[in-house]
């Protein structure tokens, strides 16, 4: 076999470098390969995917929220999101986030055991209840508040899992001085 000439070796090496660059640029990024499976629905519509069924029934803003013996006072405002949720595979806690533009909030744990954030979701045994988000008082002034997104999941780690998303216009929601939130309860679909 004849030895490769220097120009052929240089061209082959440059070709391999170019090929490696193309492969690196076309490989899916981590945020794509581990992204959740998003099921986008309207309020009142059941979103269903692998492992999760969820619906947002209602949302309201409140200056103060009560749930059982708990009273939630805040310098901001409460977003109270009434939901129904169930898992279809394995038990886990209910989980919710709210995204307004680039900002994101987890549902508050302050309301305690009677809120949906403490509901143990078991396969085939749905819950009804509310997630409460403590938000800044001026949240409705944020231009992104018109296109806020509520995300319901059965685990904080949503990589490659179903997430039910519901769009909500925070500027159009009613704002109450006090909202008495019903405790979570087992339901049937």
C-alpha positions as CSV (number, residue, x, y, z in Angstrom):
1,X,0.0,0.0,0.0
2,X,1.4,3.3,-1.0
3,X,2.1,5.9,1.6
4,X,-0.2,8.9,1.7
5,X,1.3,12.1,0.6
6,X,1.5,15.0,3.0
7,X,-1.3,17.0,1.3
8,X,-3.6,14.0,1.3
9,X,-3.0,13.5,5.1
10,X,-3.7,17.2,5.8
11,X,-6.9,17.2,3.8
12,X,-8.1,14.0,5.5
13,X,-7.3,15.5,8.9
14,X,-9.2,18.7,8.1
15,X,-12.1,16.6,6.8
16,X,-12.3,14.7,10.1
17,X,-12.2,17.9,12.1
18,X,-15.0,19.3,10.0
19,X,-17.1,16.1,10.4
20,X,-16.6,16.3,14.2
21,X,-17.7,19.9,14.2
22,X,-20.9,19.0,12.2
23,X,-21.7,16.1,14.6
24,X,-21.2,18.3,17.7
25,X,-23.4,21.1,16.2
26,X,-26.3,18.8,15.3
27,X,-26.4,16.7,18.5
28,X,-29.5,17.6,20.6
29,X,-28.7,19.8,23.6
30,X,-29.4,18.7,27.2
31,X,-32.5,20.9,27.5
32,X,-34.0,19.1,24.5
33,X,-33.0,15.6,25.4
34,X,-34.3,15.8,28.9
35,X,-37.2,18.2,28.3
36,X,-40.6,17.3,29.8
37,X,-43.5,16.0,27.7
38,X,-45.8,19.0,27.8
39,X,-49.5,18.6,27.4
40,X,-51.0,22.1,26.9
41,X,-54.7,22.4,27.7
42,X,-57.2,25.2,28.5
43,X,-58.7,25.8,31.9
44,X,-61.3,23.1,32.7
45,X,-59.9,20.6,30.2
46,X,-58.2,17.4,31.5
47,X,-54.6,17.1,30.4
48,X,-53.4,13.5,30.3
49,X,-50.0,12.0,29.5
50,X,-47.8,9.2,30.7
51,X,-48.2,9.0,34.4
52,X,-50.4,12.1,35.0
53,X,-54.0,13.4,34.7
54,X,-54.6,17.0,35.7
55,X,-57.0,19.9,35.2
56,X,-57.1,23.5,36.4
57,X,-60.7,24.3,37.3
58,X,-60.3,27.9,38.5
59,X,-57.8,30.5,39.5
60,X,-58.3,33.7,41.6
61,X,-56.0,36.3,43.2
62,X,-56.4,37.1,46.9
63,X,-54.9,39.5,49.4
64,X,-55.4,36.9,52.1
65,X,-56.1,33.1,51.9
66,X,-57.5,30.8,54.6
67,X,-57.3,27.0,54.5
68,X,-58.5,25.1,57.6
69,X,-56.9,26.7,60.6
70,X,-54.2,28.4,58.5
71,X,-54.4,32.1,57.5
72,X,-52.0,33.3,54.8
73,X,-51.2,36.9,55.1
74,X,-48.8,38.4,52.7
75,X,-47.3,41.7,51.5
76,X,-47.9,40.4,48.0
77,X,-50.9,38.6,46.6
78,X,-51.9,34.9,46.6
79,X,-52.8,33.1,43.4
80,X,-55.2,30.3,44.4
81,X,-55.4,27.6,41.7
82,X,-58.1,24.9,42.1
83,X,-57.1,21.6,40.5
84,X,-57.9,17.9,40.2
85,X,-55.0,15.6,39.8
86,X,-54.1,11.9,39.7
87,X,-51.2,9.7,38.8
88,X,-51.6,6.7,36.6
89,X,-48.4,4.9,37.4
90,X,-46.6,5.3,40.8
91,X,-47.4,7.3,43.9
92,X,-45.9,10.8,44.3
93,X,-46.7,14.3,45.7
94,X,-48.6,16.9,43.6
95,X,-46.4,19.6,42.3
96,X,-47.1,22.9,40.6
97,X,-45.1,25.9,39.3
98,X,-46.1,29.3,37.9
99,X,-44.1,31.0,35.1
100,X,-44.5,34.7,34.3
101,X,-42.0,35.5,31.6
102,X,-38.5,34.5,32.9
103,X,-39.7,34.3,36.5
104,X,-40.9,31.2,38.1
105,X,-42.6,30.3,41.5
106,X,-43.2,26.9,43.1
107,X,-46.5,26.4,44.9
108,X,-46.2,27.5,48.6
109,X,-45.8,25.0,51.3
110,X,-47.1,27.5,53.9
111,X,-50.7,26.3,53.7
112,X,-49.7,22.9,55.1
113,X,-51.2,19.5,54.8
114,X,-54.6,20.5,53.4
115,X,-53.2,22.0,50.2
116,X,-52.5,20.1,47.0
117,X,-48.8,20.5,47.5
118,X,-49.0,17.8,50.2
119,X,-51.4,15.5,48.3
120,X,-50.0,12.0,47.9
121,X,-51.1,11.0,44.4
122,X,-51.8,7.3,44.1
123,X,-52.6,5.5,40.8
124,X,-56.4,5.8,40.1
125,X,-57.2,7.8,43.2
126,X,-57.6,11.5,42.2
127,X,-57.5,14.5,44.5
128,X,-59.2,17.9,44.2
129,X,-57.7,20.9,46.0
130,X,-55.7,24.1,45.5
131,X,-52.2,25.1,45.0
132,X,-51.3,28.5,46.4
133,X,-48.6,30.8,45.0
134,X,-47.3,33.8,47.0
135,X,-46.6,36.4,44.4
136,X,-45.4,40.1,44.4
137,X,-48.2,42.6,44.8
138,X,-47.4,44.2,41.5
139,X,-47.4,40.9,39.5
140,X,-50.3,42.2,37.3
141,X,-48.1,45.1,36.1
142,X,-45.6,42.7,34.5
143,X,-46.2,42.6,30.7
144,X,-45.7,38.8,30.8
145,X,-48.6,38.4,33.3
146,X,-51.0,38.2,30.4
147,X,-49.3,35.0,29.3
148,X,-48.6,33.2,32.6
149,X,-48.3,29.5,32.6
150,X,-49.4,27.1,35.4
151,X,-47.5,23.8,35.2
152,X,-48.8,20.7,37.0
153,X,-46.6,17.6,37.6
154,X,-46.3,14.7,39.9
155,X,-42.6,15.3,40.6
156,X,-40.3,18.4,40.9
157,X,-37.9,16.6,38.5
158,X,-39.9,16.9,35.3
159,X,-37.2,15.7,32.9
160,X,-38.8,13.3,30.4
161,X,-42.1,13.3,32.4
162,X,-45.5,14.6,31.6
163,X,-46.3,18.2,32.6
164,X,-49.8,19.6,32.1
165,X,-49.6,23.3,31.2
166,X,-52.5,25.8,31.4
167,X,-52.2,29.4,30.2
168,X,-53.7,32.1,32.4
169,X,-54.0,35.9,32.1
170,X,-53.2,37.1,35.6
171,X,-54.4,40.6,34.7
172,X,-57.9,39.3,34.0
173,X,-58.3,37.2,37.1
174,X,-60.7,38.4,39.9
175,X,-59.0,39.8,43.0
176,X,-60.7,39.1,46.3
177,X,-59.8,40.5,49.7
178,X,-60.1,37.0,51.4
179,X,-60.5,33.6,49.8
180,X,-61.5,30.6,51.9
181,X,-59.8,27.7,50.2
182,X,-61.4,24.2,50.5
183,X,-59.1,21.5,51.8
184,X,-58.0,18.8,49.4
185,X,-60.2,15.8,49.1
186,X,-60.4,12.4,47.3
187,X,-62.7,12.5,44.3
188,X,-63.8,10.5,41.3
189,X,-63.3,11.7,37.8
